[in-house]
Amino acid sequence: MRIEKCWFCSSTIYPGHGIQFVRNDAKIFRFCRSKCHKNFKMKRNPRKVKWTKAYRRLHGKDMTQDSTFEFERKRNRPERYDRNLTENTLKAIKTIDKVRSRREAKHIETRKKGKKAQLMREAVKELEQSISLVKAPSVLKEDKSYTLPKIKVKVSQAEAKNQPMEE
């Protein structure tokens, strides 16, 4: 059973699924669903479409460089069947899967740290601007440090009369 990758979004295509497009120069393009096929026909760049793997990798949303990806690569060399080798390979696949999931979780946490700090700064700023909504009016009257200073501007009557109002 051969599992292929979609040319546009890089998702897996199982046997009997998807669409295959063969260009005049005999280049084969495989698509997982009609959405990918239509985007390809519209000549869209997968690196600019937000839901593709190429976009996510390019913009640092997914892991790009990791030693666990080496095991996922396609190999076209047939191997002679060996029961011990197959057993060891299956055990290794399980451990590699655990390592990859841990590394992905760590990658997501590091991405969230910057967002969390930004949200905290925005929350503090909003709180400073609208402290009167949070504090009771009686507390604001007692402690003047919570309120913004009032600015008084003196306008003389002579200046106000000399300037006519605009329409």
C-alpha positions in Angstrom: 0.0 0.0 0.0 1.5 3.3 -1.1 0.6 6.5 0.7 1.2 9.6 -1.4 1.4 13.3 -0.5 -0.8 16.0 -1.9 1.1 18.4 -4.2 -0.8 21.4 -2.9 -1.4 21.0 0.8 1.0 18.1 1.7 -1.6 16.0 3.4 -1.6 12.2 2.9 -3.5 10.5 0.1 -4.6 6.9 0.6 -5.0 4.5 -2.3 -8.3 5.0 -4.2 -8.6 8.6 -3.0 -7.8 12.0 -4.6 -7.2 13.2 -8.1 -4.2 12.7 -10.3 -3.3 15.3 -12.9 -0.7 14.6 -15.6 0.8 17.6 -17.4 1.9 17.5 -21.1 5.5 17.1 -20.0 4.5 13.9 -18.0 4.9 15.5 -14.6 2.3 13.9 -12.2 0.5 16.0 -9.6 -1.6 14.3 -7.0 -4.3 16.1 -5.0 -6.1 14.9 -1.9 -9.4 16.7 -2.7 -11.0 18.9 -5.3 -10.2 22.0 -3.2 -6.5 21.5 -3.8 -7.0 20.6 -7.4 -9.1 23.8 -8.0 -6.5 26.0 -6.3 -3.8 24.4 -8.4 -5.8 25.2 -11.6 -6.3 28.8 -10.4 -2.4 28.9 -10.2 -2.4 29.8 -6.5 0.9 29.5 -4.7 0.6 27.0 -1.8 3.1 29.2 0.2 0.5 32.0 0.2 -2.6 30.0 1.0 -3.0 30.0 4.8 -4.3 26.5 5.3 -1.5 24.6 3.6 1.5 23.0 5.2 3.9 25.1 3.1 2.4 28.3 4.5 2.5 27.0 8.1 6.1 26.0 7.8 7.2 29.2 6.0 5.6 31.4 8.7 7.0 29.4 11.7 3.7 27.8 12.7 4.8 24.2 12.3 8.2 22.6 13.0 10.4 22.6 10.0 13.7 21.1 11.0 13.7 18.0 13.2 15.5 14.7 13.1 12.3 12.8 13.4 11.3 14.0 9.8 14.1 11.9 8.4 12.1 8.7 9.1 9.1 9.9 7.1 11.1 10.4 3.9 10.2 8.3 0.9 12.7 5.5 0.0 12.6 3.8 -3.3 15.0 1.0 -2.5 13.4 -2.3 -1.7 14.5 -4.1 1.5 14.8 -7.8 2.0 12.3 -9.0 4.5 13.7 -9.7 7.9 11.5 -10.4 10.9 13.8 -8.9 13.5 14.4 -5.8 11.5 10.6 -5.3 11.0 10.0 -5.8 14.7 12.7 -3.3 15.7 11.4 -0.8 13.1 7.9 -1.0 14.5 9.3 -0.4 18.1 11.3 2.6 16.8 8.3 4.1 15.0 6.4 4.2 18.4 9.3 5.9 20.2 9.8 8.4 17.4 6.1 9.2 17.4 6.3 10.0 21.2 9.5 12.2 20.6 7.8 14.1 17.8 4.7 14.8 19.7 6.7 16.1 22.7 8.7 18.3 20.4 5.6 19.6 18.7 4.1 20.4 22.1 7.2 22.3 23.1 7.2 24.2 19.8 3.6 25.3 20.4 4.4 26.4 23.9 7.3 28.6 22.8 5.0 30.1 20.1 2.3 30.9 22.7 4.8 32.6 25.1 5.1 35.7 22.9 1.4 35.9 22.4 0.8 35.6 26.2 3.1 38.5 27.0 1.4 40.7 24.3 -2.0 39.9 25.7 -0.8 40.8 29.2 0.6 44.1 28.0 -2.7 44.9 26.3 -4.7 44.0 29.4 -2.6 46.2 31.6 -3.0 49.1 29.2 -6.8 48.7 29.1 -6.9 48.5 32.8 -5.0 51.7 33.2 -7.3 53.5 30.8 -10.5 52.4 32.4 -9.7 52.0 36.1 -12.8 53.9 37.0 -14.9 51.0 35.8 -13.1 48.6 38.1 -12.7 50.7 41.2 -15.7 52.0 43.2 -16.3 55.7 43.0 -15.8 56.2 46.7 -12.3 54.8 46.5 -11.5 57.1 43.5 -12.6 60.1 45.6 -10.3 59.1 48.5 -7.2 58.2 46.6 -6.5 60.6 43.7 -3.7 58.5 42.3 -6.2 56.3 40.4 -7.7 59.2 38.5 -6.1 61.1 35.6 -5.1 64.7 36.4 -7.6 67.3 35.0 -6.1 69.9 32.7 -7.5 73.4 33.0 -7.2 75.8 30.1 -7.9 79.5 30.5 -9.6 81.2 27.6 -10.1 84.9 27.8 -13.3 86.5 26.8 -11.6 88.9 24.4 -10.1 86.1 22.3 -13.4 84.2 22.1 -15.3 87.3 20.8 -12.7 88.2 18.1 -12.7 84.9 16.4 -16.0 84.4 14.4 -17.4 80.9 14.2 -16.9 79.0 11.0 -19.8 77.5 9.1 
